[in-house]
């Protein structure tokens, strides 16, 4: 049995829910939005530690940790987008009345959309939704990933460059991540969009211009899901353009946070 490459250990501040992690303290003074990162299929909270470090001065940054990975490795993987959205909705209860912004990449974008729908239905809409690396939820197609054998599933992850190749080469690490990876792909591929009211929440779309899984028109189609403000940015790179464009993406997120705050201020009722 080999020993997988060691992962960095991060100091964590408690959030009161296993669904959410906080790596850094928020801004030292003044009101600030809460920014919640929702990881991709097979992903964990640790991926967003660098983004948390960069954006903590302008937001309280939380990162979702789904069941079935890292410290939640003993929990069953939900394998269902609705169940994951419901779990996140409950975990976000303490932050729902404040200025809340969701950022989701790939599967996380779909989750962010479903959580936003639930928040709007509950009368506590977020200030904004940022989606990345995912086609509009109105565009459904079967990709047949989750039924593939283990080698094919790992090959796909390697092709998309979402995980360190040294980790993927380790048999023990592969054994750890495969249940979450397969369960997440099952959740995405079996999810069906339920028609309903369009969002009122502003939506910002980020995408890799060479993403083999998301064409630019498919990313632009997010415009159809909201009656609120809409922005679009393309970045050089593929599905995990975030890896090479971290600084540029962080700046874009900071710009979105400021824009969402300004929009919320203009729409707030006056005395």
Buried (B, 14 or more C-beta within 10 A) or exposed (E): EEEBEEEEEBEBEEBEBBBBBBBBEBEEEEEBBBBBBBBBBBBBBBBBBBBBBBBBBBBBBBBBBBBBBBEBBEEEBBBBBBEBBBBBBEBBEEBBEBBBBBBBBBBBBBBBBBBBBBBBEEEBBBBBBBBBBBBBBEBEEEEEBBEBEEEEBBEBBBEBBBBEEEBBBBEEBBEBBBBBBBBBBBBBBEBEBEEEEEBEBBBBBBBBBEBEBBBBEBBBBBEEBBEBBBBBBBBEBBBBBBBBBEEBBBEBBBEBBEBBBEBBEEEEEEE
